[in-house]
Amino acid sequence: MTRIDRVLICALILSVPLASACRRKQENLPPVATAAVAFNHPKAPLGSPLDVTYKFTVAANAPAFGQDYWVMVHFLDADQELMWTDDHVPAIPTSQWKPGQVIEYKRTLFVPVYPYIGVATVQMGLYSPKDGKRLTLSGEDNGQRAYKVGTLTLLPSAENVFVMFKDGWNSQEVAPDNATVQWQWTKKIAVIAFRNPKRDSTLYLQADNPGTTFTEQQAVQVQVNGQTVDTVTITPKQEVIHRTHIPAAALGTADMAEVRLVVDKTFVPALMPGSNNRDNRELGIRVFHAFIEPRP
């Protein structure tokens, strides 16, 4: 039940003056914590990875939380319209938070390719997954206990190193309930090509195996010019964002460079024992993002 629902109940049961008192009591609850956010880059091109540090300073007089609340994170455009979210469970459950404690942790996310360039406002809150009730925090409340904690400048995706999914990829797919979530399955060997930055770079690979029909752990070799520079372990039902350091020397001096992802175990859903799936594709791992970031 939301705060608005509770207020309406007050209005139905009590007189108008008492309902107003009920609202005031709701709104005047002391803050339980102060939320803050920090980014590794104040400006981020669309589609790029972003390291986000979330911080909560629990109030000295905060009561026991009593349950595990979720962190609400909203990114809004200049018109205060919601673009995307990063709602999540905090690194330490709120039921374990203590008065005066500082909770700080990092998450990596990919900025969605959203049709907006400019300053995005970041709002945070704490809400119950049971009834949606939000807690009172310290700071600038933009309404409904959503607190402004910072801004992020979004840049055009053209500023990124363009990555081309070359050979060994199945067709792109889109989540039926969220058009911003897209992926491509690899085959046994999948190649990405990009303009050579000719300096040390980082390959970000966001991938998983949903584990619906194939439940074995997989090892993925990351190869550059025939040399294995890293191995990524994919465990079913565990999404990873893996970073691979690629030295400039490994990329060579050609104008274009390639990275090969070699999966040790692939599967065909239609051929799995007991499967009713008619999918005849060879599948390796499911890749949401493959991103090359040149180092400064």
C-alpha positions in Angstrom: 0.0 0.0 0.0 1.4 3.4 -1.0 1.5 6.6 1.0 -1.4 8.0 -1.1 -3.5 4.9 -0.4 -3.0 5.3 3.3 -4.0 9.0 3.2 -7.2 8.1 1.3 -8.1 5.5 3.9 -7.6 8.2 6.6 -9.9 10.5 4.7 -12.6 7.9 4.4 -12.5 6.8 8.0 -11.8 10.1 9.9 -13.0 13.6 9.6 -11.1 16.1 7.3 -9.1 17.7 10.1 -8.0 14.3 11.3 -7.1 13.2 7.8 -4.9 16.3 7.5 -3.2 15.4 10.7 -2.7 11.9 9.3 -0.9 13.4 6.3 1.2 15.6 8.4 2.3 12.7 10.5 3.3 10.8 7.4 5.2 13.7 5.9 7.0 14.7 9.1 8.6 11.3 9.7 12.3 11.8 10.5 14.8 10.8 7.7 16.3 7.4 8.2 19.4 8.0 6.0 21.1 10.3 3.4 21.6 9.0 -0.1 24.4 10.0 -2.5 25.8 8.9 -5.8 29.1 9.4 -7.7 30.2 8.4 -11.2 33.7 7.5 -12.5 32.9 9.9 -15.4 30.8 13.1 -15.0 30.0 12.7 -18.8 29.1 9.4 -20.4 28.3 8.6 -24.1 25.1 6.7 -24.7 25.9 2.9 -24.7 29.1 3.3 -22.6 29.8 1.5 -19.3 29.6 3.6 -16.2 30.9 2.8 -12.7 28.4 4.1 -10.1 29.2 4.4 -6.4 26.1 4.4 -4.1 26.3 5.7 -0.6 23.9 5.8 2.3 24.7 7.4 5.6 22.3 6.0 8.2 20.8 8.6 10.6 22.2 8.5 14.1 18.6 8.1 15.5 17.3 5.8 12.8 15.0 3.0 14.0 15.5 -0.6 13.0 14.4 -1.0 9.3 12.5 -4.1 10.0 12.7 -5.5 6.5 14.9 -5.4 3.4 14.2 -2.4 1.3 15.2 -1.9 -2.3 17.2 1.0 -3.7 15.3 3.1 -6.2 17.4 4.9 -8.8 15.8 6.9 -11.6 17.5 8.8 -14.4 15.3 11.6 -15.7 15.6 14.0 -18.7 15.3 17.8 -18.7 11.5 17.5 -18.7 11.7 15.3 -15.6 10.5 12.3 -17.7 11.8 8.9 -16.6 14.4 7.4 -19.0 15.7 4.4 -17.2 16.2 2.9 -13.8 18.8 1.0 -11.8 16.7 -0.3 -9.0 18.5 -2.9 -7.0 19.1 -4.7 -3.7 21.9 -2.8 -1.7 25.1 -4.6 -1.1 24.2 -4.9 2.6 20.5 -5.6 3.3 18.7 -2.7 5.1 17.6 -5.0 7.9 21.3 -5.1 8.9 21.9 -1.3 8.8 22.8 0.3 12.1 22.4 4.0 13.2 25.4 6.1 12.1 26.7 3.4 9.7 27.9 4.3 6.2 26.9 1.9 3.4 29.0 2.3 0.3 29.3 0.0 -2.8 29.8 0.1 -6.5 27.8 -1.1 -9.5 28.7 -1.1 -13.2 25.9 -0.3 -15.7 25.7 0.5 -19.4 24.0 3.7 -20.3 21.0 2.9 -22.5 21.0 4.2 -26.0 18.1 6.6 -25.3 17.0 9.4 -27.6 18.3 12.2 -25.3 21.5 14.2 -25.1 22.1 16.5 -22.2 22.0 16.6 -18.4 20.1 13.8 -16.7 18.9 14.1 -13.1 19.5 11.2 -10.8 16.9 10.5 -8.1 17.2 7.9 -5.3 15.0 6.4 -2.6 14.3 3.3 -0.5 11.1 1.3 -1.0 9.5 -1.8 0.2 9.2 -4.6 -2.4 6.1 -5.8 -0.5 3.9 -2.7 -0.8 6.0 0.0 -2.5 6.1 2.2 0.6 9.1 4.6 0.4 11.1 5.8 3.4 11.9 9.4 4.3 15.5 10.4 3.5 17.4 13.6 4.0 17.9 15.8 1.0 15.9 17.5 -1.9 12.6 15.6 -2.2 11.3 15.9 -5.8 8.0 14.4 -4.7 6.8 11.0 -3.5 10.1 10.6 -1.5 12.3 10.5 -4.6 15.4 12.5 -3.7 17.7 14.3 -6.1 21.3 13.2 -5.5 23.2 14.3 -8.6 23.3 14.8 -12.4 25.0 13.0 -15.3 25.7 14.5 -18.7 24.8 12.2 -21.6 26.9 12.5 -24.8 26.3 11.1 -28.3 27.1 7.4 -28.8 29.3 8.5 -31.7 32.0 9.3 -29.2 32.4 5.6 -28.4 34.7 3.2 -30.3 32.3 1.6 -32.8 32.2 -2.2 -32.4 31.0 -4.4 -35.2 29.6 -7.9 -34.5 31.3 -9.6 -37.4 31.4 -13.4 -37.7 30.0 -16.1 -35.5 26.9 -14.2 -34.1 23.2 -15.1 -34.1 20.6 -12.5 -34.9 19.9 -9.7 -32.3 17.1 -10.3 -29.9 15.0 -7.9 -27.8 13.4 -8.5 -24.4 9.6 -8.5 -24.9 9.0 -6.3 -21.9 11.9 -3.8 -22.3 13.1 -2.6 -25.6 16.3 -1.3 -24.1 17.5 -4.8 -23.2 19.0 -6.5 -26.3 21.4 -9.3 -26.8 23.1 -11.6 -29.4 24.1 -15.2 -28.9 27.5 -16.2 -30.0 28.3 -19.4 -31.8 31.5 -21.3 -30.8 33.7 -18.6 -32.2 32.4 -15.0 -32.4 34.4 -12.0 -33.7 34.1 -8.3 -33.0 35.9 -5.8 -35.1 36.7 -2.1 -34.3 38.9 0.8 -35.3 42.2 0.2 -33.6 42.7 2.8 -30.8 46.5 1.9 -30.9 46.8 2.3 -27.1 46.0 0.2 -24.1 42.3 -0.5 -23.9 39.7 -2.3 -21.8 37.1 -4.8 -23.3 33.9 -4.8 -21.3 31.8 -7.9 -21.8 28.4 -8.2 -20.3 27.1 -11.7 -20.8 25.4 -14.7 -19.3 23.9 -18.1 -20.0 20.2 -18.0 -18.8 20.5 -21.7 -17.9 17.1 -22.7 -19.2 18.2 -25.7 -21.2 22.0 -25.8 -20.8 23.3 -25.7 -17.3 27.0 -26.3 -17.6 29.7 -23.7 -16.7 31.5 -22.3 -19.8 35.0 -20.9 -20.3 35.4 -18.2 -22.9 38.8 -17.3 -24.3 39.4 -13.7 -25.3 41.9 -13.8 -28.2 43.6 -10.9 -29.9 45.6 -11.6 -33.0 45.6 -15.3 -32.1 46.9 -14.7 -28.6 44.7 -15.5 -25.6 44.7 -12.4 -23.3 42.0 -13.5 -20.9 39.5 -16.2 -20.0 36.0 -15.5 -18.8 34.0 -18.0 -16.8 30.2 -18.0 -17.4 28.1 -19.7 -14.8 24.4 -20.4 -15.7 22.0 -17.8 -14.4 24.7 -15.4 -13.3 25.1 -12.3 -15.4 28.7 -10.9 -15.5 30.3 -7.7 -16.5 33.9 -8.7 -17.2 36.8 -6.4 -17.9 39.8 -7.5 -20.0 42.9 -5.4 -20.3 44.2 -5.4 -23.9 47.7 -3.9 -24.3 48.4 -1.7 -27.3 51.1 -4.1 -28.4 48.5 -6.9 -28.7 46.3 -4.8 -30.9 49.1 -4.2 -33.4 49.4 -1.3 -35.8 46.7 -2.0 -38.4 43.9 0.4 -38.7 41.3 -2.2 -37.7 41.5 -4.7 -34.8 39.6 -7.9 -34.0 38.8 -9.8 -30.8 37.7 -13.4 -30.9 35.5 -15.0 -28.2 36.1 -18.7 -28.2 33.5 -20.7 -26.1 34.5 -24.1 -24.9 31.0 -25.5 -24.8 28.1 -24.7 -27.1 24.6 -26.3 -27.4 21.6 -26.6 -29.7 18.4 -26.2 -27.7 16.4 -28.5 -30.0 18.9 -31.3 -29.4 19.0 -31.1 -25.6 17.6 -34.2 -23.8 14.0 -33.7 -22.9 13.7 -30.4 -24.6 10.6 -29.2 -26.4 12.5 -26.3 -27.8 12.6 -26.1 -31.6 15.5 -23.7 -31.7 18.2 -25.3 -34.0 20.8 -22.6 -33.6 24.3 -23.3 -32.2 24.5 -21.2 -29.0 27.5 -20.2 -27.0 26.9 -17.4 -24.5 24.4 -14.5 -24.6 26.1 -11.1 -24.9 24.4 -7.9 -24.0 27.3 -5.5 -24.5 30.8 -5.7 -25.9 32.5 -2.4 -25.5 36.1 -1.2 -26.2 37.3 1.7 -24.0 40.7 3.2 -24.8 42.7 4.0 -21.7 43.7 7.7 -21.1 
